[in-house]
Amino acid sequence: MKNIPDQIAEIKDKLPDLTPTPPGLKAQASSHDLKSRLDWGEPGLTIVDVRDRESFNNSHITGALPMPMEDLVERAQSSLEPIRDIYIYGETDEQTAEAANLLRAAGFRKVAELKGGIPAWKQIDGPIDGAIEHDNPGPDAYNVFSRLQHHAQAQKINK
């Protein structure tokens, strides 16, 4: 005869997993990956911008922390936990990879390189802050059906 905890565990194993879970951290992430995590409302991540201060002030992903390359490791070690999920981006994918490798070498275990940086983020209408004027996405920016309707209407007008 099985004990009660074993019986409960056996029954749970047979049940389907109906609880949705957010996407996990990947070593190389797309803007869509980050947006999906943010849409889940996950507070357990940090976005790090390693570009120079002027570039950061002009335009950056909403909520990103400025940590220029020359101060990156020191600032990260003083303000972030080594087990924290970190999404990092720079001016280029090469700069992003270099920054991610610096953090990994410093003991940070969960670092994702945000491929495409700011241009890729803007392309999916991700929220941007900074001194340069931005068009903030409308409420239907991620509603595929609504976007297809707008596209179809624009096509009718152009014909």
QUIGINOR-V714355 format. One record per backbone hydrogen bond with DSSP energy under -0.5 kcal/mol. NH is the residue of the N-H (numbers start at 1). CO is the residue of the C=O. If there is no record, write none. Layout:
nh: <NH & NH>
co: <CO & CO>
This chain:
nh: <7 & 8 & 9 & 10 & 11 & 12 & 13 & 14 & 14 & 15 & 15 & 18 & 20 & 29 & 34 & 35 & 36 & 37 & 38 & 39 & 40 & 41 & 42 & 43 & 45 & 46 & 48 & 48 & 49 & 50 & 50 & 56 & 57 & 58 & 59 & 60 & 62 & 64 & 65 & 67 & 67 & 69 & 71 & 72 & 72 & 75 & 76 & 77 & 78 & 79 & 79 & 80 & 84 & 85 & 86 & 86 & 87 & 88 & 88 & 89 & 96 & 97 & 98 & 99 & 100 & 101 & 102 & 103 & 104 & 105 & 106 & 107 & 108 & 109 & 109 & 110 & 111 & 112 & 113 & 114 & 114 & 115 & 115 & 117 & 119 & 120 & 121 & 122 & 123 & 124 & 124 & 125 & 126 & 129 & 131 & 132 & 136 & 141 & 143 & 144 & 147 & 148 & 149 & 150 & 151 & 152 & 153 & 154 & 155 & 156 & 157 & 158 & 159 & 159>
co: <3 & 4 & 5 & 6 & 7 & 8 & 9 & 10 & 11 & 11 & 12 & 16 & 18 & 113 & 30 & 31 & 32 & 33 & 34 & 35 & 36 & 38 & 37 & 41 & 43 & 85 & 46 & 87 & 65 & 48 & 89 & 52 & 53 & 54 & 55 & 129 & 127 & 61 & 47 & 49 & 65 & 50 & 68 & 68 & 69 & 71 & 72 & 73 & 74 & 75 & 76 & 76 & 81 & 44 & 84 & 110 & 46 & 86 & 112 & 48 & 92 & 93 & 94 & 95 & 96 & 97 & 98 & 99 & 100 & 101 & 102 & 104 & 103 & 82 & 107 & 82 & 109 & 86 & 27 & 88 & 112 & 29 & 113 & 114 & 116 & 116 & 117 & 118 & 119 & 120 & 121 & 122 & 121 & 60 & 57 & 58 & 134 & 138 & 140 & 142 & 143 & 144 & 145 & 146 & 147 & 148 & 149 & 150 & 151 & 152 & 153 & 154 & 155 & 156>
